[in-house]
Amino acid sequence: MIDHVQSLKAGNLALKFLLELAAFAAFAYWGASAGSGVGAILLAIATPAVAVLVWGRFAAPKATRRLRLGARVPLELGVFGLAVLALLAVGSAVAAILLGALTIVNSVLLTVLDQWSG
């Protein structure tokens, strides 16, 4: 039983990491779609870069200024929520629903498995 719980915990943390990457990709996709020409290139680079900087500074496990749990959870969920909105804005409803649903499942498991502090 313990092996199954450990496997579930590892899989859930892997899912969170993949969701983070998907969120950054969603921001890049939005940026590339929101502008044109050089503007699209700049948005496709700058938008995920800002998200990565915010995440790395305040939410990442090894962040030097990692927020306390009560502030970090809303920040993390906000990033995922903005990524969902970015996908909706470019007409990728299926991807948005998938990202949102997986974020909810992951968040529930993070809570049940007491993984938010990790």
N, C-alpha and C positions, 0 to 999 in steps of 0.2 A: 504493500500500500504506500509506503513512504517513497519508494522509487517512482510510483505514478505521480505523486504530488510534486516531487522534485522535477520530474519531466514536464509536468504541466506548468510549473513555475518558470522553468527555463524556456519553454515554448512561448509563454506569455511575454517574457522579456524580449525574446526574439521578435515577436509580433509587434511589440511597442517600437522597437528599433526600425522595423520595416515600415511601420506607420509614419514614423518621423521622416524617413526617406521619401515616402509617398507624399507627405505634406510638402516637403521642399520641392519635389518634382511638380506638384500641383501649382505652386507659386511660380515656378519657371514657365510652365505651360500657360498660365494666365498671362504672365508678362509678355511672352512671345505672341499671344493672341490679342492682347489689349492695345498694342502699338503697331506701328508699321516702320519698316526700314530700320534705321539705326535705333529709333526709339524702342522698337520691339526687342532688339538685342539687348539694349541697356536694361529694360524692364525684366527681361528673362534672366539677366544676371543679378541685378540689384535686389529684386524682390526676394528670391530665395536666400541671397546673401544676408539680407537683414534678418530674416527668420532664423538662419543658422547662427548668426551672431547673438541674437536674443536668447535662443535656446542654449547655446554654448556658455553664455555668461550667467544665466539665471536658472536653468532647468537641468542641464546635464549633470550626471552623477559626480563628475570631478570638477564641476564649475567652482571657481574661487569665490564667487559671490552667489552661490546657490540660495535661492529663496527658501524660506521655511515652507513646510508642507501646505499650510493654509493659504499661502499666496502662490505657491508653485503649481498646485493642481489646477486652479483657474487659469493660470498662464498657459500651461500645457494644453488644456482643453480648448482655450481660446485660439491657440495656434492651429489645432486640428479643425476647429469650427471655421476659421478663416480659410483654411485650405479647402474645406467642403464648399464654402461660398465661392471661392475662386473657380472651382470646377463647375459649379452651377452657372457662373457668369459666362463661361466659355461654351456652355451647352453640353457639358459632359455629365448629364444627370445620373447615368448608371455608375460612373466612377465616383461621383459625389455620394451617392447612396451607399455604395460599397465602403468607401472610406469612413463615412459617418457610422455605419453599422459596426464595422470592425473596431472603430474607436470606442464605441459604447461597450462592446463585448470585452475589449481589452481593459477598459476602465473598471468595469464590474469585477473582472478577475483580479486586477491590481488591488482592488478593495478587499475582496474575499480572501485573497492569498496574502494580504498585508505586504504588498510590494511597492507601495508608493514611495517609501523612504529609500528604496534601493537605487 
